[in-house]
Amino acid sequence: MSGQSYDRVVLGYDGSTMAKPALEFALAEAELRGAELVIVYAWTEPDYGFGLSESVIGEFEATGNALLAEAAEVAAKTHPGVKVKTALESGNAASRIIEHADKADLVVVGARGHGGFQALMLGSVSDQLVHHCPVPVVIVRS
């Protein structure tokens, strides 16, 4: 890590129960640092062996946009001084978050998202971030 500061906090957000405390932590941290908050929602196209129709892709994007709008609304109500940007991404969530972390000081995620094994200590995204993210990662547990 370099000593460079970018005044940016990145939040990986999926709207899950664990994502909500991560949103609050990221907002508080961005406010404390005087930084902007970039909220990233990434969706992955299921591998059915064939491509998805435009309408199905549109549904994935609509869901992501709705979750991002919800998070931005919470930010505006609870931390109005924090500048918030949102990013809807297609692809592996950890990879998309890491791309945004390239010019960030901190990445924040919840401990578990919508994945299948809820009893695990860390989700696959947070595990990948801890091992591959170029900046510090905070994993928020509820």
MDTraj code that builds the backbone (N, CA, C; nanometers):
import mdtraj as md
import numpy as np

residues = "MET SER GLY GLN SER TYR ASP ARG VAL VAL LEU GLY TYR ASP GLY SER THR MET ALA LYS PRO ALA LEU GLU PHE ALA LEU ALA GLU ALA GLU LEU ARG GLY ALA GLU LEU VAL ILE VAL TYR ALA TRP THR GLU PRO ASP TYR GLY PHE GLY LEU SER GLU SER VAL ILE GLY GLU PHE GLU ALA THR GLY ASN ALA LEU LEU ALA GLU ALA ALA GLU VAL ALA ALA LYS THR HIS PRO GLY VAL LYS VAL LYS THR ALA LEU GLU SER GLY ASN ALA ALA SER ARG ILE ILE GLU HIS ALA ASP LYS ALA ASP LEU VAL VAL VAL GLY ALA ARG GLY HIS GLY GLY PHE GLN ALA LEU MET LEU GLY SER VAL SER ASP GLN LEU VAL HIS HIS CYS PRO VAL PRO VAL VAL ILE VAL ARG SER".split()
xyz = np.array([
    [0.0827, -0.1192, 0.0000],
    [0.0000, 0.0000, 0.0000],
    [0.0865, 0.1247, 0.0000],
    [0.0425, 0.2190, -0.0761],
    [0.1136, 0.3458, -0.0777],
    [0.0540, 0.4384, 0.0262],
    [0.1167, 0.5522, 0.0470],
    [0.0654, 0.6510, 0.1407],
    [-0.0396, 0.7411, 0.0788],
    [-0.0766, 0.7159, -0.0468],
    [-0.1747, 0.7968, -0.1189],
    [-0.3113, 0.7881, -0.0515],
    [-0.3789, 0.9015, -0.0401],
    [-0.5148, 0.9046, 0.0118],
    [-0.6076, 0.9542, -0.0974],
    [-0.7191, 0.8868, -0.1160],
    [-0.8125, 0.9206, -0.2228],
    [-0.9435, 0.9810, -0.1699],
    [-0.9651, 0.9817, -0.0399],
    [-1.0883, 1.0335, 0.0190],
    [-1.2105, 0.9623, -0.0381],
    [-1.2026, 0.8306, -0.0435],
    [-1.3139, 0.7499, -0.0949],
    [-1.3253, 0.6219, -0.0135],
    [-1.4483, 0.5893, 0.0227],
    [-1.4814, 0.4625, 0.0866],
    [-1.5715, 0.3871, -0.0112],
    [-1.5453, 0.2588, -0.0292],
    [-1.6256, 0.1750, -0.1187],
    [-1.7031, 0.0750, -0.0341],
    [-1.8321, 0.0635, -0.0634],
    [-1.9186, -0.0319, 0.0057],
    [-1.9721, -0.1325, -0.0941],
    [-1.9515, -0.2604, -0.0670],
    [-2.0177, -0.3658, -0.1428],
    [-2.1543, -0.3882, -0.0802],
    [-2.2598, -0.3704, -0.1582],
    [-2.3956, -0.3695, -0.1027],
    [-2.4877, -0.4593, -0.1837],
    [-2.5620, -0.5467, -0.1140],
    [-2.6583, -0.6331, -0.1823],
    [-2.7982, -0.6259, -0.1212],
    [-2.8176, -0.5379, -0.0252],
    [-2.9490, -0.5229, 0.0354],
    [-2.9838, -0.6280, 0.1383],
    [-2.8935, -0.7209, 0.1657],
    [-2.9201, -0.8277, 0.2621],
    [-2.9216, -0.7733, 0.4053],
    [-2.9601, -0.8554, 0.4981],
    [-2.9636, -0.8175, 0.6394],
    [-2.8265, -0.7711, 0.6875],
    [-2.7213, -0.8364, 0.6445],
    [-2.5855, -0.8000, 0.6858],
    [-2.5351, -0.6746, 0.6151],
    [-2.5937, -0.6407, 0.5003],
    [-2.5483, -0.5229, 0.4260],
    [-2.5917, -0.3932, 0.4934],
    [-2.7014, -0.3957, 0.5662],
    [-2.7537, -0.2726, 0.6261],
    [-2.6612, -0.2164, 0.7345],
    [-2.6096, -0.2980, 0.8284],
    [-2.5118, -0.2430, 0.9223],
    [-2.3818, -0.2014, 0.8536],
    [-2.3460, -0.2698, 0.7440],
    [-2.2266, -0.2302, 0.6684],
    [-2.2485, -0.0934, 0.6051],
    [-2.3695, -0.0661, 0.5567],
    [-2.4017, 0.0653, 0.5004],
    [-2.3857, 0.1731, 0.6064],
    [-2.4384, 0.1501, 0.7251],
    [-2.4281, 0.2493, 0.8322],
    [-2.2825, 0.2723, 0.8708],
    [-2.2041, 0.1648, 0.8808],
    [-2.0625, 0.1786, 0.9138],
    [-1.9905, 0.2586, 0.8059],
    [-2.0150, 0.2248, 0.6793],
    [-1.9479, 0.2931, 0.5687],
    [-1.9845, 0.4413, 0.5656],
    [-2.1105, 0.4736, 0.5915],
    [-2.1528, 0.6135, 0.5955],
    [-2.0827, 0.6891, 0.7080],
    [-2.0791, 0.6282, 0.8257],
    [-2.0132, 0.6924, 0.9399],
    [-1.8642, 0.7115, 0.9122],
    [-1.8021, 0.6117, 0.8508],
    [-1.6590, 0.6200, 0.8204],
    [-1.6322, 0.7269, 0.7142],
    [-1.7165, 0.7328, 0.6121],
    [-1.7009, 0.8350, 0.5086],
    [-1.7184, 0.9742, 0.5679],
    [-1.8159, 0.9893, 0.6561],
    [-1.8378, 1.1184, 0.7205],
    [-1.7181, 1.1577, 0.8059],
    [-1.6669, 1.0642, 0.8832],
    [-1.5514, 1.0888, 0.9690],
    [-1.4287, 1.1295, 0.8865],
    [-1.4101, 1.0668, 0.7712],
    [-1.2945, 1.0932, 0.6855],
    [-1.3149, 1.2116, 0.5911],
    [-1.4373, 1.2618, 0.5822],
    [-1.4668, 1.3650, 0.4830],
    [-1.4554, 1.3093, 0.3422],
    [-1.4934, 1.1841, 0.3267],
    [-1.4756, 1.1129, 0.2004],
    [-1.6098, 1.0896, 0.1316],
    [-1.6026, 1.0636, 0.0007],
    [-1.7229, 1.0215, -0.0701],
    [-1.7406, 0.8720, -0.0465],
    [-1.8651, 0.8269, -0.0604],
    [-1.8965, 0.6851, -0.0480],
    [-1.9434, 0.6345, -0.1835],
    [-1.8795, 0.5285, -0.2314],
    [-1.9221, 0.4632, -0.3547],
    [-1.9873, 0.3310, -0.3156],
    [-2.1162, 0.3189, -0.3461],
    [-2.1912, 0.1980, -0.3137],
    [-2.1987, 0.1127, -0.4397],
    [-2.1447, -0.0089, -0.4306],
    [-2.1357, -0.0986, -0.5459],
    [-2.2310, -0.2163, -0.5275],
    [-2.3170, -0.2361, -0.6264],
    [-2.4012, -0.3561, -0.6326],
    [-2.3597, -0.4318, -0.7580],
    [-2.3216, -0.5580, -0.7409],
    [-2.2807, -0.6399, -0.8552],
    [-2.3690, -0.7632, -0.8639],
    [-2.4119, -0.7912, -0.9826],
    [-2.4898, -0.9128, -1.0059],
    [-2.4167, -1.0002, -1.1065],
    [-2.4299, -1.1311, -1.0872],
    [-2.3618, -1.2264, -1.1733],
    [-2.4654, -1.3040, -1.2528],
    [-2.4444, -1.3107, -1.3819],
    [-2.5352, -1.3866, -1.4680],
    [-2.5196, -1.5354, -1.4371],
    [-2.6305, -1.6025, -1.4045],
    [-2.6215, -1.7469, -1.3778],
    [-2.5704, -1.8215, -1.5005],
    [-2.4945, -1.9261, -1.4785],
    [-2.4385, -2.0046, -1.5886],
    [-2.5315, -2.1215, -1.6199],
    [-2.6272, -2.0941, -1.7076],
    [-2.7200, -2.1987, -1.7496],
    [-2.6747, -2.2654, -1.8786],
    [-2.5634, -2.2224, -1.9339],
    [-2.5166, -2.2770, -2.0596],
    [-2.5697, -2.2008, -2.1800],
    [-2.6479, -2.0978, -2.1540],
    [-2.6990, -2.0123, -2.2615],
    [-2.7161, -1.8719, -2.2042],
    [-2.7182, -1.7750, -2.2903],
    [-2.7310, -1.6363, -2.2464],
    [-2.8717, -1.6045, -2.1984],
    [-2.8832, -1.5017, -2.1162],
    [-3.0129, -1.4589, -2.0658],
    [-3.0774, -1.3609, -2.1631],
    [-3.2083, -1.3582, -2.1624],
    [-3.2806, -1.2643, -2.2474],
    [-3.2628, -1.1222, -2.1942],
    [-3.2862, -1.0260, -2.2803],
    [-3.2768, -0.8852, -2.2399],
    [-3.3715, -0.8535, -2.1254],
    [-3.4897, -0.9158, -2.1244],
    [-3.5855, -0.8863, -2.0175],
    [-3.5366, -0.9390, -1.8823],
    [-3.4726, -1.0547, -1.8813],
    [-3.4189, -1.1091, -1.7560],
    [-3.3023, -1.0233, -1.7077],
    [-3.2158, -0.9840, -1.7997],
    [-3.1054, -0.8953, -1.7628],
    [-3.1613, -0.7648, -1.7081],
    [-3.2664, -0.7155, -1.7713],
    [-3.3331, -0.5934, -1.7236],
    [-3.3857, -0.6084, -1.5816],
    [-3.4358, -0.7274, -1.5473],
    [-3.4844, -0.7520, -1.4109],
    [-3.3692, -0.7484, -1.3105],
    [-3.2569, -0.8099, -1.3452],
    [-3.1394, -0.8050, -1.2570],
    [-3.0962, -0.6596, -1.2356],
    [-3.0914, -0.5833, -1.3435],
    [-3.0496, -0.4436, -1.3338],
    [-3.1506, -0.3601, -1.2556],
    [-3.2801, -0.3862, -1.2750],
    [-3.3830, -0.3123, -1.2015],
    [-3.3724, -0.3397, -1.0521],
    [-3.3477, -0.4645, -1.0165],
    [-3.3300, -0.4988, -0.8747],
    [-3.2100, -0.4255, -0.8173],
    [-3.0998, -0.4280, -0.8893],
    [-2.9788, -0.3590, -0.8434],
    [-3.0003, -0.2099, -0.8300],
    [-3.0622, -0.1499, -0.9291],
    [-3.0886, -0.0054, -0.9226],
    [-3.1800, 0.0303, -0.8067],
    [-3.2797, -0.0537, -0.7791],
    [-3.3702, -0.0278, -0.6666],
    [-3.2954, -0.0356, -0.5336],
    [-3.2076, -0.1341, -0.5196],
    [-3.1295, -0.1466, -0.3958],
    [-3.0331, -0.0298, -0.3790],
    [-2.9712, 0.0116, -0.4876],
    [-2.8803, 0.1264, -0.4808],
    [-2.9562, 0.2539, -0.4457],
    [-3.0742, 0.2724, -0.5028],
    [-3.1551, 0.3908, -0.4720],
    [-3.1968, 0.3905, -0.3250],
    [-3.2321, 0.2731, -0.2746],
    [-3.2691, 0.2593, -0.1330],
    [-3.1519, 0.2974, -0.0424],
    [-3.0329, 0.2477, -0.0747],
    [-2.9141, 0.2786, 0.0056],
    [-2.8809, 0.4270, -0.0015],
    [-2.8919, 0.4860, -0.1214],
    [-2.8642, 0.6288, -0.1366],
    [-2.9652, 0.7132, -0.0591],
    [-3.0891, 0.6670, -0.0538],
    [-3.1918, 0.7383, 0.0233],
    [-3.1608, 0.7337, 0.1729],
    [-3.1185, 0.6175, 0.2219],
    [-3.0777, 0.6061, 0.3630],
    [-2.9627, 0.7022, 0.3901],
    [-2.8663, 0.7061, 0.2993],
    [-2.7508, 0.7947, 0.3154],
    [-2.7948, 0.9401, 0.3232],
    [-2.8835, 0.9806, 0.2334],
    [-2.9283, 1.1202, 0.2301],
    [-3.0015, 1.1587, 0.3587],
    [-3.0756, 1.0639, 0.4163],
    [-3.1518, 1.0925, 0.5384],
    [-3.0643, 1.0915, 0.6630],
    [-2.9704, 0.9967, 0.6697],
    [-2.8943, 0.9785, 0.7935],
    [-2.7596, 1.0500, 0.7948],
    [-2.7011, 1.0712, 0.6784],
    [-2.5695, 1.1367, 0.6667],
    [-2.5712, 1.2315, 0.5469],
    [-2.6493, 1.3393, 0.5549],
    [-2.6671, 1.4264, 0.4389],
    [-2.5388, 1.4933, 0.3904],
    [-2.4365, 1.4989, 0.4731],
    [-2.3115, 1.5627, 0.4321],
    [-2.2196, 1.4728, 0.3518],
    [-2.2534, 1.3452, 0.3399],
    [-2.1678, 1.2509, 0.2679],
    [-2.2100, 1.2460, 0.1214],
    [-2.1134, 1.2707, 0.0334],
    [-2.1382, 1.2586, -0.1098],
    [-2.1424, 1.1099, -0.1436],
    [-2.2502, 1.0677, -0.2105],
    [-2.2683, 0.9261, -0.2426],
    [-2.2764, 0.9077, -0.3931],
    [-2.2016, 0.8096, -0.4415],
    [-2.2112, 0.7648, -0.5802],
    [-2.2535, 0.6187, -0.5758],
    [-2.3252, 0.5752, -0.6775],
    [-2.3637, 0.4342, -0.6864],
    [-2.3088, 0.3750, -0.8146],
    [-2.2856, 0.2445, -0.8109],
    [-2.2333, 0.1740, -0.9274],
    [-2.3019, 0.0389, -0.9398],
    [-2.3728, 0.0203, -1.0493],
    [-2.4346, -0.1077, -1.0815],
    [-2.3395, -0.1821, -1.1738],
    [-2.2975, -0.3004, -1.1323],
    [-2.1966, -0.3761, -1.2071],
    [-2.2467, -0.5164, -1.2376],
    [-2.2053, -0.5683, -1.3501],
    [-2.2321, -0.7068, -1.3864],
    [-2.1010, -0.7837, -1.3747],
    [-2.1047, -0.8961, -1.3055],
    [-1.9847, -0.9789, -1.2926],
    [-1.9601, -1.0182, -1.1482],
    [-1.8488, -1.0811, -1.1264],
    [-1.8103, -1.1267, -0.9931],
    [-1.8053, -1.0084, -0.8972],
    [-1.8797, -1.0178, -0.7877],
    [-1.8912, -0.9054, -0.6939],
    [-1.7562, -0.8630, -0.6379],
    [-1.6755, -0.9584, -0.5938],
    [-1.5456, -0.9229, -0.5360],
    [-1.4583, -0.8515, -0.6393],
    [-1.4572, -0.9003, -0.7614],
    [-1.3760, -0.8372, -0.8659],
    [-1.4221, -0.6952, -0.8945],
    [-1.5536, -0.6752, -0.9011],
    [-1.6058, -0.5407, -0.9291],
    [-1.5753, -0.4450, -0.8133],
    [-1.5852, -0.4932, -0.6898],
    [-1.5534, -0.4095, -0.5737],
    [-1.4048, -0.3738, -0.5748],
    [-1.3197, -0.4713, -0.6045],
    [-1.1755, -0.4465, -0.6102],
    [-1.1429, -0.3429, -0.7174],
    [-1.2118, -0.3463, -0.8300],
    [-1.1898, -0.2447, -0.9335],
    [-1.2182, -0.1048, -0.8792],
    [-1.3247, -0.0908, -0.8027],
    [-1.3575, 0.0398, -0.7441],
    [-1.2609, 0.0760, -0.6316],
    [-1.2033, -0.0234, -0.5665],
    [-1.1102, 0.0001, -0.4562],
    [-0.9767, 0.0540, -0.5033],
    [-0.9529, 0.0480, -0.6316],
    [-0.8259, 0.0951, -0.6873],
    [-0.7976, 0.2400, -0.6478],
    [-0.8984, 0.3206, -0.6357],
    [-0.8807, 0.4609, -0.5973],
    [-0.9593, 0.4897, -0.4693],
    [-0.9485, 0.4008, -0.3729],
    [-1.0200, 0.4155, -0.2458],
    [-0.9229, 0.3981, -0.1298],
    [-0.9681, 0.4416, -0.0134],
    [-0.8901, 0.4259, 0.1093],
    [-0.9356, 0.3053, 0.1909],
    [-1.0603, 0.2616, 0.1677],
    [-1.1195, 0.1580, 0.2519],
    [-1.2329, 0.0912, 0.1767],
    [-1.2499, -0.0396, 0.1994],
    [-1.3638, -0.1147, 0.1467],
    [-1.4400, -0.1715, 0.2654],
    [-1.5731, -0.1635, 0.2570],
    [-1.6603, -0.2141, 0.3628],
    [-1.7605, -0.3111, 0.3014],
    [-1.7807, -0.4245, 0.3664],
    [-1.8829, -0.5218, 0.3264],
    [-1.9442, -0.5834, 0.4505],
    [-2.0614, -0.6427, 0.4341],
    [-2.1219, -0.7204, 0.5414],
    [-2.0581, -0.8580, 0.5467],
    [-2.0735, -0.9241, 0.6596],
    [-2.0098, -1.0547, 0.6782],
    [-2.0728, -1.1633, 0.5914],
    [-2.1989, -1.1532, 0.5648],
    [-2.2689, -1.2528, 0.4834],
    [-2.3712, -1.1822, 0.3970],
    [-2.3811, -1.2248, 0.2725],
    [-2.4814, -1.1686, 0.1830],
    [-2.5895, -1.2695, 0.1531],
    [-2.6294, -1.2754, 0.0271],
    [-2.7380, -1.3645, -0.0143],
    [-2.6892, -1.5022, -0.0558],
    [-2.5644, -1.5360, -0.0261],
    [-2.5112, -1.6674, -0.0632],
    [-2.5782, -1.7796, 0.0135],
    [-2.5400, -1.9030, -0.0188],
    [-2.6116, -2.0197, 0.0300],
    [-2.5798, -2.0688, 0.1698],
    [-2.4614, -2.0530, 0.2205],
    [-2.4238, -2.1154, 0.3465],
    [-2.4216, -2.0115, 0.4576],
    [-2.5377, -1.9809, 0.5133],
    [-2.5514, -1.8721, 0.6090],
    [-2.4720, -1.8929, 0.7379],
    [-2.4379, -2.0163, 0.7720],
    [-2.3671, -2.0408, 0.8970],
    [-2.2173, -2.0113, 0.8875],
    [-2.1672, -1.9872, 0.7685],
    [-2.0244, -1.9597, 0.7539],
    [-1.9879, -1.8276, 0.8211],
    [-1.8660, -1.8197, 0.8712],
    [-1.8189, -1.6964, 0.9352],
    [-1.8083, -1.5827, 0.8345],
    [-1.7518, -1.6100, 0.7168],
    [-1.7365, -1.5099, 0.6120],
    [-1.8022, -1.5615, 0.4851],
    [-1.8543, -1.4687, 0.4065],
    [-1.9055, -1.5054, 0.2764],
    [-1.7923, -1.5127, 0.1762],
    [-1.8220, -1.5631, 0.0589],
    [-1.7184, -1.5774, -0.0433],
    [-1.6647, -1.4417, -0.0886],
    [-1.7513, -1.3400, -0.0965],
    [-1.7059, -1.2076, -0.1395],
    [-1.6108, -1.1485, -0.0364],
    [-1.6495, -1.1499, 0.0902],
    [-1.5625, -1.0928, 0.1932],
    [-1.4315, -1.1714, 0.2028],
    [-1.4374, -1.3019, 0.1862],
    [-1.3158, -1.3831, 0.1892],
    [-1.2224, -1.3440, 0.0741],
    [-1.2769, -1.3271, -0.0458],
    [-1.1949, -1.2860, -0.1602],
    [-1.1365, -1.1466, -0.1387],
    [-1.2157, -1.0562, -0.0833],
    [-1.1669, -0.9204, -0.0597],
    [-1.0519, -0.9188, 0.0399],
    [-1.0654, -0.9941, 0.1471],
    [-0.9603, -0.9978, 0.2490],
    [-0.8280, -1.0438, 0.1874],
    [-0.8350, -1.1343, 0.0929],
    [-0.7133, -1.1896, 0.0335],
    [-0.6610, -1.1117, -0.0870],
    [-0.7449, -1.0334, -0.1542],
    [-0.7022, -0.9735, -0.2805],
    [-0.7196, -0.8226, -0.2918],
    [-0.7868, -0.7605, -0.1989],
    [-0.8123, -0.6167, -0.2096],
    [-0.6850, -0.5373, -0.1794],
    [-0.6579, -0.4325, -0.2574],
    [-0.5347, -0.3555, -0.2384],
    [-0.5411, -0.2544, -0.1232],
    [-0.6570, -0.2411, -0.0597],
    [-0.6728, -0.1468, 0.0516],
    [-0.7341, -0.2200, 0.1704],
    [-0.7322, -0.1589, 0.2888],
    [-0.7930, -0.2237, 0.4042],
    [-0.9401, -0.2555, 0.3813],
    [-0.9839, -0.3694, 0.4368],
    [-1.1220, -0.4153, 0.4246],
    [-1.1813, -0.4283, 0.5640],
    [-1.3007, -0.3709, 0.5817],
    [-1.3755, -0.3868, 0.7062],
    [-1.4941, -0.4768, 0.6770],
    [-1.5074, -0.5844, 0.7547],
    [-1.6192, -0.6761, 0.7407],
    [-1.7078, -0.6562, 0.8628],
    [-1.8275, -0.6057, 0.8392],
    [-1.9186, -0.5679, 0.9474],
    [-2.0138, -0.6847, 0.9745],
    [-2.0180, -0.7230, 1.1008],
    [-2.1132, -0.8250, 1.1461],
    [-2.2278, -0.7536, 1.2159],
    [-2.3454, -0.8113, 1.2065],
    [-2.4614, -0.7471, 1.2704],
    [-2.4565, -0.7646, 1.4203],
])
top = md.Topology()
chain = top.add_chain()
for i, resn in enumerate(residues, 1):
    res = top.add_residue(resn, chain, resSeq=i)
    for name in ("N", "CA", "C"):
        top.add_atom(name, md.element.get_by_symbol(name[0]), res)
traj = md.Trajectory(xyz[None], top)
